Amino acid sequence: MPMRRLAVAFAVTLFAASAAADVEIRQEHSFDARTGQTVVIEASFHRVEVEVVPGDTVHAIVEISSSSSSRAAERAVEELRPVFEDRGDRLVVRSTRKGGWSWRTGRIEGRIAITLPPGLDLSVDTSSGAITVDGDLGDAVATCDASSGSVTVAGAMRELRISTSSGSIRAEVERPLERFSASASSGSVRLVGGAEQASADTSSGSITLTGLRGNATMSASSGAVSARWDAIPPGATIKAGASSGGVTLELPPGTALSGTVRTGSGGVRSDFPGTFDRGNATFHGGDGAVDLRVSTSSGSVKLLAGS
């Protein structure tokens, strides 16, 4: 399908009345939403806010402002003028700038607000700015990539994938996800509401996952790892590691475990039967047991039976 640019709703303000005046752009646009589409948001530094609402329309508002009215600021803001594209399977909202920043551009701020109906996949990519997603996306996949900024999700979807180089990750879901994956280079990861499959890693920050129901892989270079399972099927796999921090895993009572716990400096506390020796533990749960692999360089390990 050839690329089409729609202009259902359009409003722009650009002014620079004096040396002290701001340069501003505000632009709105609406797309007709269709089953199977993905809403794609590409931003430079904007704060991105996504809300799920009933209907059959995707509506976008892009706001950009600069504290300076210099020529450099005007050029920078103009380069950020948003582009809206209907590519058939993808509805794209883009406001990006390739050039660098200097004192001449002043302080530039941006905001992208999106409303979309349930059932559409979502992809957000921002170089520097926080991302918030609110609402029930139904049987959809949400992907958020923030190079520098936190990501906060509240609602529901089938899968949730989040990555941030510098910022925390917070997700509170109304029902367990089929899959949750999160990576934070510098920041903590928190999931409330659970997932059938989960993976999380952070270079500097803690990991806290609750409501889990299956396989999980967790790794924290500097920070503690804490996870709680509401249920876990036989033969599931749990892998957890912490270079500097403890690991606490809470499992349903009576869970059969097989595998090992290794600590470089720390003890092991377990509510489940096993063989324990100087900060290490081995479990022999037999066929159908949960496969457990836990290691810490500096920190204790707790394996607790939940209530």
N, C-alpha and C positions, 0 to 999 in steps of 0.2 A: 504494500500500500504506500503511495507517495506520501511524503511528509506534508502535514497540514498544520497551519498555524491559525488557531481560533482566537477571536477577540470578542467574546460574549459580553464581558464587562471590562471597562478600561477607564482608569483614572490616574493621571500623572500630574504631579506638581513639581516644578523645578524653578527655584528662584534664588537670586543672589543680589539683593537690593543694595547692599553696601558691604564694606570690608568686614563688618562684624556679623553679617547675616549668614544663616546656615544654608547649605545646599541640601535639598530634600527631594526624594522620589517616593511616591506611593502609587502602586499599580495593582489592580485587581483583575482576576481572570477566572472564568468558569469553564469546565469541561463536562461533556456528557459522559457518564461512567458506564462501562460495559463489563460484563462478567469476564474474568480471566485477565484483566488488566493489572498493571503495576503502576503505582504512583511513585515517581522518581523525583527526589528533591536534591539538587546539587547547589551547595552554598559555600561561600568563602569564610565568613566569620559570623554569620547571622545566628540569632537565636531562632531555633526552629520549634514551632508549636503545632502539634497534630491532634485533631479531635475527630472522633468517629461520631457521625450523626446519621439518622435515617434519611433515605432519599436516593436519587440516582444522578447526583451531581458532585463533582469535585470542585471546590472553590478555593482559590489561592489569593492571599494578600501579601505583597512584598513591600516592605518599607525600608528606606535607606536614608541616612542623614549624616552630614558632616558638620563639625563645629567650625570649620573654616570655609570661606568662600573664595579661596585662592584658585588660580587656574588649575593647579595640581589636584586640588580637592574636587573641582568640577569634573576634571577628566576621570578621576578615580570613580566618582559616583556614576558618571555616565557609562563607564565600562561595566559597572555593576547593574546597569539597567536590566531587569529580568526578561527572560525569554520563556515563552510557553509553547510547547510542542505536543501535538497529538500524533504519536507514531504508531497508532493502531493498538498494539499490545502494551505500549508504555505512554503514560501521560507525564511529561517532563516539565518541571519548574526549575529554572537555572538562573542563579545570580552569582557569577564568579568573576574573578579578576586575576589575570596571570601576573601582572606587574607587582613589584614590591611596594612597601609603604615607607614614607619618610615624614619628617616634621611638617613638610609643606602641605601634606594632605589633611593634617589635623586629625582629630578623633572621628573615626567613621563608625557608625553603628548600624546594625541591620536586624530585621525581623521578618520571618516568613511564617505565616499562619495558614494552615491547611485544614479544611474540613472535607471528609470523604465518607462514603457509605461503607457498611460492613461488606466483607467478601473480597475487597481489593487488596492485593499485596502492597507492601510499603517498603521503599528503599530510600534512606536518608544518608547523605554524605556531606559533612561539613568540615572545613579545615580548622576552624576555631569558633566554637559556639556551643551552647548547651542545646540538648534535644529533649523534648517532652512529648510523650504519646499517651493519649487518654481515650479510653473507650473500648468497646468490644468489636474487634475486627472479624469475628467469626472464624471461618476455616481459612485463614490467611496467614501469610508469612511476613514478619516485620524484620527488617535489617537496618541497623543504625551504626554508622561509622563516624566517630568524632575524633579528629586528630588531637584536638585540645578542647575539652569540655565534658561536662557530665551528661549522663543519659538517664532519664527517669521515665519509667513505663508503668501505667496503671490501667488495667483492663483485662482483655483476653484476646488470644489469637492461637493459631495452631503451633507455629514455631516462632521463636524469638532469638535473633542473632545480634549481638552487640560487641563493638570493639571501640576502645578509646585509648589514645596514647597517654593522655594526661587528664584524669577526671574519674569520678566514681560512677558506678553502675548500680541503679536501684530499679528493681522490677517487682511489682506486686500484682499478681494475676488472679482473676476470679475463679479460674478452673485450671487444673494442671495442664501444662504445655506438653505437646508431643516431644518437643526437643527444645532445650535451652543451651545456648553457647555464649560465653562472655569472656572477653579478654581485656584486661586493663594493665597498661604498662606501669602507670603510677596512679593508684586509686583502688578503692575497695570494690568488691562485688557482693551484692545482696539480692537474693530471690526469695520472695514470700508467695506461697500458693502452689508451688511444686511443679514437677516435670517428670515425664516418663523416662527421658534420657537427659542427662545434664553434663556439661563440661564447663569448667571455669579456671582461668589462670590469671595471676597478677604478679608483677615483678615487685611491687611495693604496695602492700595493702592486704587487708583481710578478706576472706571468703566466707560468706554465710548463706547456706541454702537450706530451705525448709520445705516440707511437703513432698519430698522426693518419692519416686515409685519404681525406680529401676536403676540401670547402669549410671555411674557417675565417675568422672575424672576431674580431680581438683589439684592445683599446684600453686603454691604461694612461695615466692622467693624470700620475701620478708613480710611476715604476717601470719596470723593464725588461720586455720581452716576449721569450720564448723558446719556439720550437715546433719539433717534429721530426715528419716524416712517414715512416711505413713504406712507404706507397704513396700515389699520387695519380693520379686518372683524368684523361685529356685534357679540357680545357675547365673544369676546376675553378677556383674563385675564392679568392684569398687576400687579405684586407685586414688590415693591421696598422698601428697608430699608437701613438706614445708622445710625450707632451709633454715629459717630463723623464726620459730613459732610452734605452737602446739597444734595437735589435730584432735578434734572431738567428733565422734560419729555416734549418732543415736539411732538404733535399729529396733524393729519390732521385737518384742520378747520371743524367745524360742528360735530366733534365726540361726540356722546352721552356717558356720563359717569354715572356710578352708583358705589357707594362705599364710602370710607372714606380716609381722610388724617389726620394723627395725628403727631404733633410735640411736643417734650418735651420742647425745647427751640428754637424757631424760628417762623417765620411767613409763611403764605401761599399766594402766588400770583397765580391767575388763570384767564385764558382767557375763561374758560368754566363756565356756570352757576351752582351755588350751594349755600349751606348755610354755612356761615363762622362765626366762634366764637373762638376768642383767640387762634389763631394758629392751629385750627382744621377746617376741612371742611367735608361736607357731600354732595354727589351728588345723584340725583334721575332721572336717564336718562330713566327709564322704560324698557320695553321688548327690547331685542337686544342691550342694551347698553354695553359698555365695562366695565367689572368689575375691579375696581381700589382699590388697597390696598397699601397705602404708609405710612411709619412711619419713623421718625427720633428722636434720643435722643437729639442731639445738631446740629441743622442746619435747614435752611429754605427749603421750597418746592415750586418749580415753575412748573406750568402746562401751557404750551405755545401752541398756535395755530400756526402751521408752515405756510409758505407761499405757 
